[in-house]
Amino acid sequence: MVNIFKAHTDAINWVTWVKELKLVGTCSYDCNVYLWAADSPEFGKGMKMGSLVLGNKATAPGTELDHETAKYRRGWKV
């Protein structure tokens, strides 16, 4: 059986397996990295668990987040 997940808008240039978290990571020329649930009883197979976007800035723990950074942080389910 083949699963198809549509998220990237350009060619995928890397796929990796994160064994400890049971996640699949995909990276693309569209400057996005997505993490997918490989098999999660809570979220289901193939659900997007989070994303990284090129240019998203890091913030120190306890720092108040600006609107754009907060938007990306809310998307994580890991």
C-alpha positions in Angstrom: 0.0 0.0 0.0 1.3 3.5 -0.9 0.3 6.6 1.1 0.3 10.0 -0.7 0.6 13.2 1.3 0.4 16.5 -0.5 2.0 19.4 1.3 5.1 20.6 -0.5 4.8 23.0 -3.5 8.2 22.0 -5.0 10.3 18.8 -5.3 11.1 16.9 -2.1 14.9 16.6 -1.7 15.1 14.6 1.6 13.0 12.1 3.6 14.1 10.8 7.0 12.7 8.5 9.7 12.7 9.7 13.3 12.5 6.3 15.1 12.2 7.6 18.7 9.1 9.7 17.8 7.7 7.5 15.0 7.8 10.5 12.7 8.7 10.9 9.0 10.4 14.2 8.1 10.3 15.6 4.5 12.3 18.6 3.2 11.7 20.4 0.0 13.0 23.0 -2.4 10.0 25.1 -1.3 12.1 25.8 1.9 9.8 23.8 4.2 10.4 20.8 6.5 7.3 18.8 7.6 7.0 16.1 10.2 4.4 13.4 9.7 3.0 10.8 12.1 4.1 7.4 10.8 1.6 5.5 13.0 0.1 7.4 16.0 -3.0 6.0 17.9 -3.7 9.6 19.0 -3.3 11.4 15.7 -3.6 8.8 13.0 -1.3 7.7 10.2 0.0 10.5 7.9 -1.2 13.5 9.9 1.2 16.5 9.7 2.6 17.0 13.1 4.5 20.3 12.5 6.6 22.3 10.1 9.8 24.3 9.9 10.0 27.3 7.5 13.3 28.7 6.3 13.9 32.0 8.0 11.8 31.4 11.1 13.8 32.9 13.9 14.7 31.1 17.1 13.7 32.6 20.5 15.1 32.0 24.0 12.9 30.1 26.5 10.6 32.5 28.4 10.7 35.1 25.6 7.4 36.6 24.5 6.8 35.5 20.9 5.9 37.9 18.1 2.7 37.1 16.1 4.4 35.2 13.2 6.6 33.0 15.5 3.6 32.2 17.7 1.7 31.1 14.7 4.3 28.6 13.7 4.8 27.3 17.3 1.0 26.6 17.7 1.2 24.2 14.7 3.3 21.6 16.6 1.7 18.6 18.1 4.9 16.8 19.2 
